[in-house]
Amino acid sequence: IDPVHCLATFEDTTATIHGHEIVENGALSYDPHVTKPEHLEIDSSVKLYPIDYDALIKEMADELGMPAPKLAIVKNTIAVPAGLALYGVELSAIQEALEGL
């Protein structure tokens, strides 16, 4: 099994099953409404990054004039750049990578 340096989860099951796999000084980004890090088997050095997906999705829904439940699928889209930001990846690097597709 490859070491897990950064685990992103929107629900509790993934964190419960894989939390113990996060390496020392790794990172966990999670929805604080559903995952409670104090209930997980994770190393005390793991950095915790709560992401309020519901608030972000509501803000997007309000701006777009759409119902929030229709945007729930974008949690993955939120999690990817959040993880990249944790590692200091510049937005320009992401844009260059996407332009190369």
N, C-alpha and C positions, 0 to 999 in steps of 0.2 A: 504494500500500500504506500502510495506517495504521501509525503508529509503534507498536512493541511496548514497553510500559513494564514489563510484568510477564509473564514466561513461566513457566508451571507445567508440569512434565513428570514422568511416571512411568517413562518409558523413554528410551533414548538417542536414538532417531531424531528425535523432535521437537526436542530440544536441538541436535542436529547440523544439522538443516535450517534451523531458525529462530533459533538462538543469535545469529548475526551481526546480526539485525534488532532486538535489544534496544537501546534508546536509552541514551545516556550517563546514568549514575546510575540505570539501570533495575534490575530485580530478576529473578533466576532462582531458582525453587524447584524442587528436583530430588531424585530418589532417589539418595543417594550410593552405593548398591550397584550401580547400573547406569550412572550418568552421572558422568563425570569432567570437571569444568569446565576443567581444564588442557589437555584435548584439544579444546576448543571454540574457535571463532573468536568470542570475545566481547570487548567493550571492558573494559579493566582496571578501569573505574569501576563496572561492574555488581556489585551486591550479591548475594552468594550465600547461599541459604538451603536447606541440606540438610534433607530431611524423611525420616525413617526410616519409610516407610509400612509395611514388614513388621512392625516393632516395635509400631506403633500398632494395626495390624490384629490382631496376636497378642493384644495386651492386650484389645481389644474382644471377640475370640473367646473368650478365657478368661472374661471377665465375663459373656458371653451364653451360654456353654456350647455354642458352635458351632464347627465346623471352620473354621480361618482361610481356606482357599481359597474358601469360600462368601462370605466378606466382601471378597474382593479388589476387587469392583466399587465399594466405597465410597472408593476412592482419589480419585475425583472429588469426593466429598462432603468429604473431608479438605482437598483442594487449594483449594476455593473459600473457606472461611473463613480458611485460612492466607493466601491472597492479600489478602483484605479486611483482615486484621490488619496486614499489611505497610503498608497505607495508613492505619492508625489508625481504621478504621471500627468504631464501637461496636456491641456486640451488640444493643443496643436498636434501632438503626437497621435491622438485619437483621430483627429480630422485627417491627417496624412494616411493613417492606416485604412480608414474608410474610403478615402479617395482612390486607394490602390486596389480596391475590390473590383 
